[in-house]
């Protein structure tokens, strides 16, 4: 079955053919145009210029009374195919062509009166005209000038230069130009085909590969060994394919994890609702316990949905931070106080180290959410000593918040991925804490909106430290009863660093 080739007038290959052939045709057309309309005129102008230079040379030799004047004129006449005559005002020939000249001397003598008259009209400026011999191909250029002028007599110089070689030259050039035209057009077509294929082929290959990627095959490889721009395009598309593949994998993992996280509480809610209907509906104590489970699982569902909405809002830049100056130590203490029940009932130990005072700039509620998520994460992964260490320390113009534990730690290969949604490290939980799996992702988004530094360090078997920084603010400013700054603070996180 034959494949029909579709013609595309907008394709690079076709356009390159047109451009190369067009350039070839344009160059040939220009050469032919110059050849037909300007060659004769150009040749005559060059002849006049050449004759003028010869006349200047003869004039200089004559005025210097050079005894070799005759030899000089003969040499110039032979080498340039000129006929030279000199006469004075009385019509006496001072120099004339030899008898073996190609044309008889009298044929030139007939033109000298006309030259002399033109010189008289031109007030001594050189003059020239073409002698019509009756044959178009055998015209002659007549040139005249005054090489010496005095009260007694003037010396006239006449030069006659045949123009007939231009006709044969034109014919020769015309035949050569025909061959040049054919060769140039053929060469232009060959170059057009070569470069069109050279440029279009890798682009076509990239297009075919992109179609495969468009079908969901993200492990494709864009290959190009061509021009830098095409190679850069291939590299960019390879990066895009990799990122799309990673995004696709993350999307699948997200759907799987969300489905799992939603399925468990929904199953629990349905099961306990059926138990209340069938078994414990008339038993107050069991009914209350089962209802509590339903309420807890509903709250868990609500937390998952809320965290997902928070992530979505932050990534679409719909979240507006309400920045202000607040007491970093007080905010941290309020978060830690909510973990007192873990200290009393399960033996967890929380150590808090901080300076006497620390005032920072940021969205207080969002920062407290960050601290809570980081502490939750430390509780979840802490070691057998169940110790969580919280530090606030000054680093330059910023305060750094750190949460450390003595847990199993995270491998260096896994560290870059701890901020990803639903990413689970290979380490084991110490405490089976329920969560949405989006805690660290929310931390990352909040801190990114604050344009601040954050990170994590860890060693296997030693523990992990999560940290972030906020701009430092001095306390020497007015502080009102509500512990809010009375002065307007700039909202630009860059300029706030300069507040002292």
C-alpha angles and dihedrals in degrees: 000000000000120000115228112227111223115221114226116190091190096054120118091235094056093042091052090051090052094046096049095043090044091053091049093049091045093053092047092047090051092051092049091047092052090044095052102038107027111026096084093045091046091049092051093048090051090049091052091049091049093048090049091055090049091049091051091050093049091046091053091048092049094049090051090056089234109186089213092062093117093050091047092052092046092050092049091046094052096042094048100031092241133148112220128195132175127191139162131233091274092059095252112148111234092180134005138172118277121258093255092065118129094247125038116263094236091063088065095039088063090062098048095082089056091050090048090051092049090049090052090051093046091052093236100320115134115266135193142180139169121260112223108220094182092257115087093212093054106056121146131214114230115201129181137181140159112249096179131022128187140147092261101046145340125227115221125202119204123188123186117195121184114231096193095101088071091068095057090041091053091051091050092048091048093056091045090048091056090057091045090052094053093045093046094050091047091048092047091051092049091049090047092053093044098048093039091056092040092055102031098046098066091042089051090049091050090049092052091049090048089054089056090050089049088059090059100267100131098167091076121126121223107212125190133162099176139087121349094252092053091045090051089049091052091049091049092050091048089054090047091049090051093048092046090050091051091046090049091051091047090049091052091047090047093052091046093048095043090047090050094046092048095042095057099055092039090053090048092049092049093046096049092044088055090047091053090049096046107027121008102033092105097037108081098199096050092040091055092048092049092046089051090055090051091050092048093050090047089053089050090052090049090051092051092049092044093051092048090050090049092052092047093049092049095048092049090049093241093126115094116201118223098214124194143138116277142165106269094194094050092049091050092048092053090053093048092049090066089064094058090102090061090052092050100041106028104025100247116161120213118193118192121192120181143141120263092266137007125177119185139176122242147083101310097202094047092047090051087052089053092049092047093051093048093049090047088052091050091050089050095052104028121130130253090279088065090217122151118187121202118191133183114189137161119250113180109301093347141068117232121213115204132185115191135180136180095232131131092286131218127275118246090244091058099043096086090054100050090093093056120105115267092356111157122197123221091250122100128246117250092197121032096232116174117226146147095257090237101092099107092039089057090048090053094049094047093049091045089055088052090053089227136136121263138159150142135247125192144166124199110254092007105073142250136274124201117192145173136177136225130191114272119238125194118234095223091100128097112282119192130208094268089055093243124129112255094209126077112255121207114251094218108104090209095056094045090068089068094057109113 
